Amino acid sequence: MNAAPLTEPSARDRRRWAQYLADERAEAQVYRELAGRRTGEEREILLALAEAEGRHEEHWQELLGGEPERLPRASTRSRALGWMAGKFGSIFVLALAQNAEARSPYDTEPFATPRMVADEKIHGEVVRGLAARGRRRLSGTFRAAVFGANDGLVSNLALVMGIGATGVAPQFVLFSGIAGLLAGALSMGAGEYVSVRSQRELLDATEPNTYGHDVLADLDLDANELALVYRTRGMDAEEALEHARSIVGAAQRSDGSAPFIRPREAAGEHEVVGSALGAAGSSFLFFASGAIIPVVPWLFGLSGLSAVLLALALVGLALVATGATVGLLSGAPPLRRGLRQLAIGFGAAAITYLLGLLFGVSAA
């Protein structure tokens, strides 16, 4: 049972409690929505979080003396989380929930119990862990998509700004933009193909072979080089020797075909690399999807200042969107990350634009 307030609550206190009650219900619903889209352990964790928010809800309801006649709307943040959880149920919701839990109002709320304050801090760590799982699952694809598109945006914007500033005909700016798109996308695709293919070949070279399987029974049980094999794979000397003896003994007791068993330290799977062609194709498409945006005004026949301003506007929106997306997934302020991406992209474009003006003036 929660303790009653020591002083008579004011109307302002009661309004604040009612707001807390509405927000706790909305947050519990977010966790239930997310749990409905998960299975196994993650589902259990999310339902436990919803149950904890329900206990907080009971606290405020008790202080209010029961269900209020008119409950205020949940905060904009809570309603947005609920909408996203119902529509997407994705890592974005968990990342936003992580930020929300980190900004709990209970730290300075005199009517919140110490247990509730502690709960909210722990909830933040729980949601952080769930969000981290999702981040790890999509890290490779997400990295390729965001950085490929961002490279296309910045590099082609800088190219068309620099070429356009020289005063050449709009057709030449368009041709340069298309050439930059194809050159960059092909370079990205080729580089990704070589990188992934080389990584797969290196990993294949580290895999244990079966050349020695048929001679295991002929090794000396007490002094054999099989122990050295296991030491190279991560075992210490004593453990490697004991493991080698067990393998050789098993081979001598059977038909000599006992396999090299990989030690548990080295038994983890190699990093999943994926297809070289798939990586090359996705890298090509991601880069091209970003690089086409700065060229759009010239594709539609615009030229001069109007084309430049439209290109800057389109690329600016895309840079803010990619930066904000990175911020959401990393738990950082999305607006700050978006503005950082915008500053980087526009900074590169400004440099090439000034160079274009310089060369254009000197050429004249």
TIDRENSE-215008 format. One line per field, with one value per residue (C-alpha): residue number from 1; residue in three letters; x, y, z. Coordinates in steps of 0.5 Angstrom, whole numbers, plus 500, padded with zeros to 3 digits. Layout:
BEGIN
i: (NUM; ...) $
aa: (ALA; ...) $
c1: (X; ...) $
c2: (Y; ...) $
c3: (Z; ...) $
END
This chain:
BEGIN
i: (1; 2; 3; 4; 5; 6; 7; 8; 9; 10; 11; 12; 13; 14; 15; 16; 17; 18; 19; 20; 21; 22; 23; 24; 25; 26; 27; 28; 29; 30; 31; 32; 33; 34; 35; 36; 37; 38; 39; 40; 41; 42; 43; 44; 45; 46; 47; 48; 49; 50; 51; 52; 53; 54; 55; 56; 57; 58; 59; 60; 61; 62; 63; 64; 65; 66; 67; 68; 69; 70; 71; 72; 73; 74; 75; 76; 77; 78; 79; 80; 81; 82; 83; 84; 85; 86; 87; 88; 89; 90; 91; 92; 93; 94; 95; 96; 97; 98; 99; 100; 101; 102; 103; 104; 105; 106; 107; 108; 109; 110; 111; 112; 113; 114; 115; 116; 117; 118; 119; 120; 121; 122; 123; 124; 125; 126; 127; 128; 129; 130; 131; 132; 133; 134; 135; 136; 137; 138; 139; 140; 141; 142; 143; 144; 145; 146; 147; 148; 149; 150; 151; 152; 153; 154; 155; 156; 157; 158; 159; 160; 161; 162; 163; 164; 165; 166; 167; 168; 169; 170; 171; 172; 173; 174; 175; 176; 177; 178; 179; 180; 181; 182; 183; 184; 185; 186; 187; 188; 189; 190; 191; 192; 193; 194; 195; 196; 197; 198; 199; 200; 201; 202; 203; 204; 205; 206; 207; 208; 209; 210; 211; 212; 213; 214; 215; 216; 217; 218; 219; 220; 221; 222; 223; 224; 225; 226; 227; 228; 229; 230; 231; 232; 233; 234; 235; 236; 237; 238; 239; 240; 241; 242; 243; 244; 245; 246; 247; 248; 249; 250; 251; 252; 253; 254; 255; 256; 257; 258; 259; 260; 261; 262; 263; 264; 265; 266; 267; 268; 269; 270; 271; 272; 273; 274; 275; 276; 277; 278; 279; 280; 281; 282; 283; 284; 285; 286; 287; 288; 289; 290; 291; 292; 293; 294; 295; 296; 297; 298; 299; 300; 301; 302; 303; 304; 305; 306; 307; 308; 309; 310; 311; 312; 313; 314; 315; 316; 317; 318; 319; 320; 321; 322; 323; 324; 325; 326; 327; 328; 329; 330; 331; 332; 333; 334; 335; 336; 337; 338; 339; 340; 341; 342; 343; 344; 345; 346; 347; 348; 349; 350; 351; 352; 353; 354; 355; 356; 357; 358; 359; 360; 361; 362; 363; 364) $
aa: (MET; ASN; ALA; ALA; PRO; LEU; THR; GLU; PRO; SER; ALA; ARG; ASP; ARG; ARG; ARG; TRP; ALA; GLN; TYR; LEU; ALA; ASP; GLU; ARG; ALA; GLU; ALA; GLN; VAL; TYR; ARG; GLU; LEU; ALA; GLY; ARG; ARG; THR; GLY; GLU; GLU; ARG; GLU; ILE; LEU; LEU; ALA; LEU; ALA; GLU; ALA; GLU; GLY; ARG; HIS; GLU; GLU; HIS; TRP; GLN; GLU; LEU; LEU; GLY; GLY; GLU; PRO; GLU; ARG; LEU; PRO; ARG; ALA; SER; THR; ARG; SER; ARG; ALA; LEU; GLY; TRP; MET; ALA; GLY; LYS; PHE; GLY; SER; ILE; PHE; VAL; LEU; ALA; LEU; ALA; GLN; ASN; ALA; GLU; ALA; ARG; SER; PRO; TYR; ASP; THR; GLU; PRO; PHE; ALA; THR; PRO; ARG; MET; VAL; ALA; ASP; GLU; LYS; ILE; HIS; GLY; GLU; VAL; VAL; ARG; GLY; LEU; ALA; ALA; ARG; GLY; ARG; ARG; ARG; LEU; SER; GLY; THR; PHE; ARG; ALA; ALA; VAL; PHE; GLY; ALA; ASN; ASP; GLY; LEU; VAL; SER; ASN; LEU; ALA; LEU; VAL; MET; GLY; ILE; GLY; ALA; THR; GLY; VAL; ALA; PRO; GLN; PHE; VAL; LEU; PHE; SER; GLY; ILE; ALA; GLY; LEU; LEU; ALA; GLY; ALA; LEU; SER; MET; GLY; ALA; GLY; GLU; TYR; VAL; SER; VAL; ARG; SER; GLN; ARG; GLU; LEU; LEU; ASP; ALA; THR; GLU; PRO; ASN; THR; TYR; GLY; HIS; ASP; VAL; LEU; ALA; ASP; LEU; ASP; LEU; ASP; ALA; ASN; GLU; LEU; ALA; LEU; VAL; TYR; ARG; THR; ARG; GLY; MET; ASP; ALA; GLU; GLU; ALA; LEU; GLU; HIS; ALA; ARG; SER; ILE; VAL; GLY; ALA; ALA; GLN; ARG; SER; ASP; GLY; SER; ALA; PRO; PHE; ILE; ARG; PRO; ARG; GLU; ALA; ALA; GLY; GLU; HIS; GLU; VAL; VAL; GLY; SER; ALA; LEU; GLY; ALA; ALA; GLY; SER; SER; PHE; LEU; PHE; PHE; ALA; SER; GLY; ALA; ILE; ILE; PRO; VAL; VAL; PRO; TRP; LEU; PHE; GLY; LEU; SER; GLY; LEU; SER; ALA; VAL; LEU; LEU; ALA; LEU; ALA; LEU; VAL; GLY; LEU; ALA; LEU; VAL; ALA; THR; GLY; ALA; THR; VAL; GLY; LEU; LEU; SER; GLY; ALA; PRO; PRO; LEU; ARG; ARG; GLY; LEU; ARG; GLN; LEU; ALA; ILE; GLY; PHE; GLY; ALA; ALA; ALA; ILE; THR; TYR; LEU; LEU; GLY; LEU; LEU; PHE; GLY; VAL; SER; ALA; ALA) $
c1: (500; 503; 503; 498; 501; 503; 500; 493; 495; 494; 490; 496; 499; 493; 493; 500; 498; 493; 498; 503; 497; 496; 503; 504; 498; 500; 508; 505; 501; 507; 511; 505; 504; 512; 511; 505; 511; 516; 517; 521; 525; 524; 517; 517; 522; 517; 511; 515; 516; 509; 507; 512; 509; 502; 505; 506; 500; 496; 501; 498; 491; 491; 494; 488; 483; 481; 480; 479; 473; 477; 484; 488; 491; 498; 504; 506; 512; 508; 502; 508; 511; 504; 503; 510; 509; 502; 505; 512; 514; 521; 528; 526; 521; 526; 531; 526; 523; 530; 531; 524; 526; 532; 529; 524; 520; 520; 527; 524; 517; 516; 510; 514; 517; 524; 522; 519; 525; 529; 525; 525; 533; 533; 527; 532; 538; 533; 530; 537; 539; 533; 535; 542; 540; 536; 542; 546; 541; 541; 548; 551; 545; 544; 551; 551; 545; 546; 553; 552; 546; 550; 556; 552; 549; 555; 560; 555; 552; 559; 560; 554; 556; 563; 561; 555; 559; 564; 558; 558; 551; 546; 547; 554; 552; 547; 552; 557; 552; 550; 557; 559; 553; 555; 563; 561; 556; 561; 567; 563; 560; 567; 570; 565; 565; 573; 572; 567; 570; 577; 574; 571; 577; 581; 576; 576; 584; 583; 578; 581; 582; 581; 588; 590; 584; 587; 593; 591; 591; 599; 600; 604; 598; 603; 607; 604; 603; 596; 596; 600; 594; 589; 594; 594; 586; 586; 587; 593; 598; 595; 588; 591; 595; 589; 584; 589; 590; 582; 582; 588; 585; 579; 582; 586; 580; 576; 578; 582; 578; 576; 576; 579; 574; 575; 576; 570; 575; 575; 568; 565; 562; 566; 563; 557; 560; 554; 555; 560; 555; 549; 554; 556; 549; 546; 552; 551; 544; 545; 550; 546; 539; 543; 547; 541; 538; 543; 541; 534; 533; 537; 534; 527; 530; 532; 538; 542; 540; 534; 537; 542; 537; 533; 538; 541; 534; 533; 539; 539; 532; 536; 542; 537; 533; 539; 543; 536; 536; 543; 541; 535; 538; 544; 540; 543; 539; 536; 536; 543; 545; 541; 544; 551; 550; 547; 553; 558; 554; 554; 561; 563; 559; 561; 568; 567; 562; 568; 573; 568; 567; 575; 576; 570; 573; 580; 577; 573) $
c2: (500; 507; 512; 518; 525; 528; 535; 536; 536; 542; 542; 543; 537; 533; 535; 533; 526; 525; 527; 521; 516; 518; 517; 511; 507; 510; 507; 500; 500; 501; 495; 491; 493; 491; 485; 483; 483; 479; 472; 468; 472; 479; 478; 476; 482; 487; 484; 485; 492; 494; 490; 495; 501; 498; 499; 506; 507; 504; 509; 515; 512; 511; 518; 521; 517; 513; 514; 521; 523; 526; 524; 528; 526; 522; 527; 528; 523; 518; 518; 518; 512; 508; 510; 508; 501; 500; 501; 499; 495; 497; 498; 506; 505; 502; 507; 513; 509; 509; 516; 517; 513; 516; 523; 521; 526; 522; 524; 531; 529; 529; 524; 519; 513; 512; 505; 508; 513; 506; 503; 508; 508; 500; 501; 505; 500; 494; 498; 500; 492; 491; 496; 494; 487; 490; 495; 489; 485; 491; 494; 491; 493; 499; 501; 500; 503; 510; 511; 509; 514; 519; 518; 519; 525; 529; 527; 528; 535; 537; 535; 539; 545; 545; 544; 549; 554; 555; 557; 552; 550; 546; 540; 539; 540; 534; 530; 531; 529; 523; 521; 522; 518; 512; 513; 513; 507; 503; 504; 503; 496; 494; 496; 492; 486; 486; 487; 482; 477; 478; 477; 471; 468; 470; 466; 460; 460; 460; 454; 447; 442; 434; 432; 429; 425; 419; 419; 420; 413; 413; 419; 418; 419; 422; 427; 429; 435; 435; 439; 444; 445; 446; 451; 455; 455; 458; 453; 454; 448; 444; 444; 443; 437; 434; 435; 432; 426; 425; 425; 420; 416; 416; 414; 409; 405; 406; 406; 412; 417; 421; 428; 434; 437; 445; 448; 452; 458; 457; 454; 461; 462; 466; 473; 472; 476; 475; 474; 479; 480; 482; 487; 490; 490; 494; 498; 500; 502; 505; 510; 511; 513; 518; 521; 522; 527; 533; 532; 532; 539; 539; 532; 537; 542; 547; 551; 557; 559; 556; 549; 550; 552; 546; 541; 544; 544; 536; 534; 538; 534; 528; 529; 531; 525; 520; 524; 523; 516; 515; 519; 515; 508; 510; 513; 520; 527; 526; 533; 534; 528; 531; 538; 535; 531; 537; 541; 536; 536; 543; 544; 540; 543; 550; 548; 545; 551; 556; 552; 552; 560; 561; 557; 560; 567; 565; 562; 568) $
c3: (500; 498; 504; 503; 502; 509; 506; 503; 495; 491; 485; 481; 484; 482; 475; 475; 478; 473; 467; 470; 471; 463; 461; 465; 462; 455; 456; 459; 452; 448; 451; 450; 443; 442; 446; 441; 436; 439; 442; 447; 452; 449; 449; 457; 458; 455; 458; 465; 463; 462; 469; 472; 469; 471; 479; 478; 475; 481; 485; 482; 482; 489; 491; 486; 490; 485; 477; 475; 472; 466; 465; 461; 454; 455; 453; 445; 446; 449; 444; 438; 441; 442; 435; 432; 436; 433; 426; 426; 433; 431; 433; 433; 438; 443; 441; 443; 449; 451; 451; 454; 460; 461; 462; 468; 471; 478; 480; 482; 484; 491; 491; 487; 492; 492; 489; 483; 482; 482; 477; 472; 472; 471; 466; 462; 462; 460; 454; 452; 452; 448; 443; 443; 441; 435; 433; 433; 428; 423; 424; 417; 413; 416; 416; 408; 407; 411; 409; 402; 401; 405; 401; 394; 397; 399; 394; 388; 391; 392; 384; 381; 386; 384; 376; 376; 379; 373; 369; 364; 361; 365; 360; 362; 370; 368; 365; 370; 376; 372; 371; 378; 380; 376; 377; 385; 385; 381; 385; 391; 389; 386; 393; 397; 392; 393; 401; 402; 397; 400; 407; 405; 403; 409; 413; 409; 410; 417; 417; 420; 415; 415; 413; 419; 421; 419; 422; 429; 432; 430; 435; 441; 447; 452; 447; 440; 436; 436; 443; 439; 434; 440; 443; 436; 437; 443; 449; 454; 454; 460; 457; 450; 452; 456; 450; 445; 449; 449; 442; 440; 445; 442; 435; 438; 441; 434; 427; 427; 424; 430; 428; 430; 435; 435; 442; 445; 445; 438; 436; 435; 428; 424; 423; 418; 411; 406; 399; 395; 389; 394; 398; 391; 389; 395; 396; 388; 390; 396; 393; 387; 391; 395; 389; 384; 389; 387; 380; 380; 379; 372; 370; 370; 366; 371; 371; 375; 382; 382; 380; 386; 391; 390; 390; 396; 399; 397; 399; 406; 407; 406; 410; 416; 415; 415; 421; 425; 423; 426; 432; 433; 433; 437; 442; 441; 440; 433; 431; 433; 429; 423; 423; 424; 417; 414; 416; 414; 407; 406; 408; 403; 397; 399; 398; 391; 390; 392; 388; 382; 382; 382; 376; 373; 374; 372; 366; 364) $
END
